[in-house]
Amino acid sequence: MTIGLIGCGKMGSALTLGAIKKGVFESHQVLAYDP
């Protein structure tokens, strides 16, 4: 499964990094786009 984030900003980045560190998903499963 791939997690997609659009315009995540600082809070979204912090939440995503926290989830990766806790093992909720792996970094290769994240696709981010911030125009």
N, CA, C and O atoms as CSV, one atom per row, in Angstrom:
chain,resi,resn,atom,element,x,y,z
A,1,MET,N,N,0.847,-1.170,0.000
A,1,MET,CA,C,0.000,0.000,0.000
A,1,MET,C,C,0.894,1.235,0.000
A,1,MET,O,O,1.908,1.269,0.697
A,2,THR,N,N,0.526,2.238,-0.770
A,2,THR,CA,C,1.255,3.500,-0.813
A,2,THR,C,C,0.410,4.583,-0.157
A,2,THR,O,O,-0.787,4.696,-0.420
A,3,ILE,N,N,1.042,5.375,0.697
A,3,ILE,CA,C,0.393,6.499,1.360
A,3,ILE,C,C,0.737,7.750,0.568
A,3,ILE,O,O,1.915,8.008,0.320
A,4,GLY,N,N,-0.252,8.532,0.165
A,4,GLY,CA,C,-0.011,9.756,-0.588
A,4,GLY,C,C,-0.308,10.988,0.238
A,4,GLY,O,O,-1.326,11.047,0.929
A,5,LEU,N,N,0.568,11.966,0.173
A,5,LEU,CA,C,0.394,13.229,0.888
A,5,LEU,C,C,0.543,14.372,-0.099
A,5,LEU,O,O,1.487,14.390,-0.889
A,6,ILE,N,N,-0.375,15.322,-0.062
A,6,ILE,CA,C,-0.310,16.488,-0.939
A,6,ILE,C,C,-0.230,17.736,-0.070
A,6,ILE,O,O,-1.111,17.971,0.757
A,7,GLY,N,N,0.816,18.536,-0.246
A,7,GLY,CA,C,0.970,19.778,0.515
A,7,GLY,C,C,0.974,19.547,2.011
A,7,GLY,O,O,0.244,20.214,2.744
A,8,CYS,N,N,1.783,18.615,2.470
A,8,CYS,CA,C,1.713,18.185,3.866
A,8,CYS,C,C,2.280,19.194,4.866
A,8,CYS,O,O,1.849,19.196,6.019
A,9,GLY,N,N,3.212,20.039,4.483
A,9,GLY,CA,C,3.767,21.038,5.394
A,9,GLY,C,C,4.516,20.419,6.566
A,9,GLY,O,O,4.815,19.225,6.567
A,10,LYS,N,N,4.814,21.246,7.561
A,10,LYS,CA,C,5.616,20.794,8.706
A,10,LYS,C,C,4.872,19.788,9.577
A,10,LYS,O,O,5.462,18.797,10.009
A,11,MET,N,N,3.591,20.022,9.844
A,11,MET,CA,C,2.835,19.105,10.698
A,11,MET,C,C,2.661,17.750,10.023
A,11,MET,O,O,2.820,16.707,10.657
A,12,GLY,N,N,2.336,17.771,8.741
A,12,GLY,CA,C,2.196,16.514,8.006
A,12,GLY,C,C,3.499,15.741,7.959
A,12,GLY,O,O,3.510,14.516,8.079
A,13,SER,N,N,4.595,16.462,7.783
A,13,SER,CA,C,5.912,15.821,7.764
A,13,SER,C,C,6.214,15.173,9.110
A,13,SER,O,O,6.710,14.048,9.164
A,14,ALA,N,N,5.919,15.880,10.187
A,14,ALA,CA,C,6.172,15.353,11.527
A,14,ALA,C,C,5.323,14.110,11.796
A,14,ALA,O,O,5.820,13.128,12.348
A,15,LEU,N,N,4.059,14.147,11.412
A,15,LEU,CA,C,3.185,12.988,11.607
A,15,LEU,C,C,3.659,11.791,10.788
A,15,LEU,O,O,3.645,10.657,11.267
A,16,THR,N,N,4.073,12.049,9.563
A,16,THR,CA,C,4.542,10.973,8.694
A,16,THR,C,C,5.825,10.351,9.234
A,16,THR,O,O,5.949,9.128,9.285
A,17,LEU,N,N,6.778,11.188,9.634
A,17,LEU,CA,C,8.032,10.664,10.182
A,17,LEU,C,C,7.787,9.863,11.458
A,17,LEU,O,O,8.418,8.830,11.678
A,18,GLY,N,N,6.872,10.342,12.296
A,18,GLY,CA,C,6.527,9.609,13.514
A,18,GLY,C,C,5.937,8.244,13.205
A,18,GLY,O,O,6.271,7.256,13.858
A,19,ALA,N,N,5.060,8.188,12.209
A,19,ALA,CA,C,4.444,6.917,11.823
A,19,ALA,C,C,5.481,5.954,11.255
A,19,ALA,O,O,5.416,4.751,11.505
A,20,ILE,N,N,6.436,6.478,10.492
A,20,ILE,CA,C,7.500,5.630,9.945
A,20,ILE,C,C,8.363,5.085,11.080
A,20,ILE,O,O,8.701,3.901,11.087
A,21,LYS,N,N,8.723,5.938,12.036
A,21,LYS,CA,C,9.562,5.506,13.159
A,21,LYS,C,C,8.861,4.460,14.020
A,21,LYS,O,O,9.517,3.577,14.572
A,22,LYS,N,N,7.528,4.547,14.143
A,22,LYS,CA,C,6.757,3.583,14.937
A,22,LYS,C,C,6.477,2.294,14.171
A,22,LYS,O,O,5.979,1.326,14.746
A,23,GLY,N,N,6.797,2.278,12.874
A,23,GLY,CA,C,6.615,1.073,12.083
A,23,GLY,C,C,5.230,0.910,11.482
A,23,GLY,O,O,4.875,-0.183,11.039
A,24,VAL,N,N,4.438,1.984,11.459
A,24,VAL,CA,C,3.102,1.920,10.863
A,24,VAL,C,C,3.210,1.621,9.373
A,24,VAL,O,O,2.446,0.818,8.837
A,25,PHE,N,N,4.158,2.267,8.712
A,25,PHE,CA,C,4.491,1.961,7.327
A,25,PHE,C,C,5.947,2.312,7.094
A,25,PHE,O,O,6.564,2.997,7.910
A,26,GLU,N,N,6.500,1.841,5.973
A,26,GLU,CA,C,7.908,2.068,5.665
A,26,GLU,C,C,8.059,3.264,4.730
A,26,GLU,O,O,7.121,3.640,4.029
A,27,SER,N,N,9.242,3.849,4.730
A,27,SER,CA,C,9.479,5.071,3.958
A,27,SER,C,C,9.225,4.896,2.463
A,27,SER,O,O,8.819,5.850,1.799
A,28,HIS,N,N,9.456,3.702,1.918
A,28,HIS,CA,C,9.223,3.495,0.484
A,28,HIS,C,C,7.731,3.459,0.142
A,28,HIS,O,O,7.365,3.449,-1.033
A,29,GLN,N,N,6.873,3.440,1.159
A,29,GLN,CA,C,5.431,3.427,0.946
A,29,GLN,C,C,4.838,4.836,0.923
A,29,GLN,O,O,3.628,4.990,0.753
A,30,VAL,N,N,5.664,5.854,1.089
A,30,VAL,CA,C,5.183,7.234,1.162
A,30,VAL,C,C,5.475,7.962,-0.145
A,30,VAL,O,O,6.598,7.933,-0.648
A,31,LEU,N,N,4.461,8.610,-0.682
A,31,LEU,CA,C,4.594,9.433,-1.876
A,31,LEU,C,C,4.073,10.819,-1.510
A,31,LEU,O,O,2.891,10.973,-1.202
A,32,ALA,N,N,4.945,11.831,-1.542
A,32,ALA,CA,C,4.559,13.183,-1.137
A,32,ALA,C,C,4.742,14.166,-2.280
A,32,ALA,O,O,5.678,14.056,-3.073
A,33,TYR,N,N,3.831,15.129,-2.350
A,33,TYR,CA,C,3.904,16.193,-3.351
A,33,TYR,C,C,3.517,17.494,-2.670
A,33,TYR,O,O,2.423,17.607,-2.117
A,34,ASP,N,N,4.403,18.472,-2.705
A,34,ASP,CA,C,4.137,19.772,-2.091
A,34,ASP,C,C,4.519,20.850,-3.104
A,34,ASP,O,O,5.690,21.217,-3.208
A,35,PRO,N,N,3.532,21.363,-3.856
A,35,PRO,CA,C,3.829,22.309,-4.949
A,35,PRO,C,C,4.456,23.612,-4.499
A,35,PRO,O,O,4.746,24.476,-5.326
